[in-house]
């Protein structure tokens, strides 16, 4: 009996040394459940806002419009005489040109301006 009591005391001591994350039987502390989640409050950067808006309205927007218009003029996907395979290939070529050339220009203008 004495050995069983000592083992029980040792087990109780071991349980007292565990952290709350290790013990599943302990309820969460009341301080963490009553506090509200933190809200992120980021300051509004008006200079950055104006810079990005101007770049989009004056540089990237018109440049995208002209480049996509140029692609559709020279590589028309919706031409009535194109077969489905030709339409697919032309669309894939437009996406390839967009990814390889036009996106680099758009990103560079965003970084520069």
ZIURTA-V741917 format. One record per residue. N is the residue number from 1. RES is the residue in one small letter. BURIAL is + if it has 9 or more other ideal C-beta (glycine too) atoms within 8 Angstrom, else -. Layout:
# ZIURTA-V741917
N RES BURIAL
N RES BURIAL
This chain:
# ZIURTA-V741917
1 x -
2 x -
3 x -
4 x -
5 x -
6 x -
7 x -
8 x -
9 x -
10 x -
11 x -
12 x -
13 x -
14 x -
15 x -
16 x -
17 x -
18 x -
19 x -
20 x -
21 x -
22 x -
23 x +
24 x -
25 x -
26 x -
27 x -
28 x -
29 x -
30 x -
31 x -
32 x -
33 x -
34 x -
35 x -
36 x -
37 x -
38 x -
39 x -
40 x -
41 x -
42 x -
43 x -
44 x -
45 x -
46 x -
47 x -
48 x -
49 x +
50 x -
51 x +
52 x +
53 x -
54 x +
55 x +
56 x +
57 x -
58 x -
59 x +
60 x +
61 x +
62 x -
63 x +
64 x +
65 x -
66 x -
67 x +
68 x +
69 x -
70 x -
71 x +
72 x +
73 x -
74 x -
75 x +
76 x +
77 x +
78 x -
79 x -
80 x -
81 x -
82 x +
83 x -
84 x -
85 x -
86 x -
87 x +
88 x -
89 x -
90 x +
91 x +
92 x -
93 x +
94 x +
95 x -
96 x -
97 x +
98 x +
99 x -
100 x -
101 x -
102 x +
103 x +
104 x -
105 x +
106 x +
107 x -
108 x -
109 x +
110 x +
111 x -
112 x -
113 x -
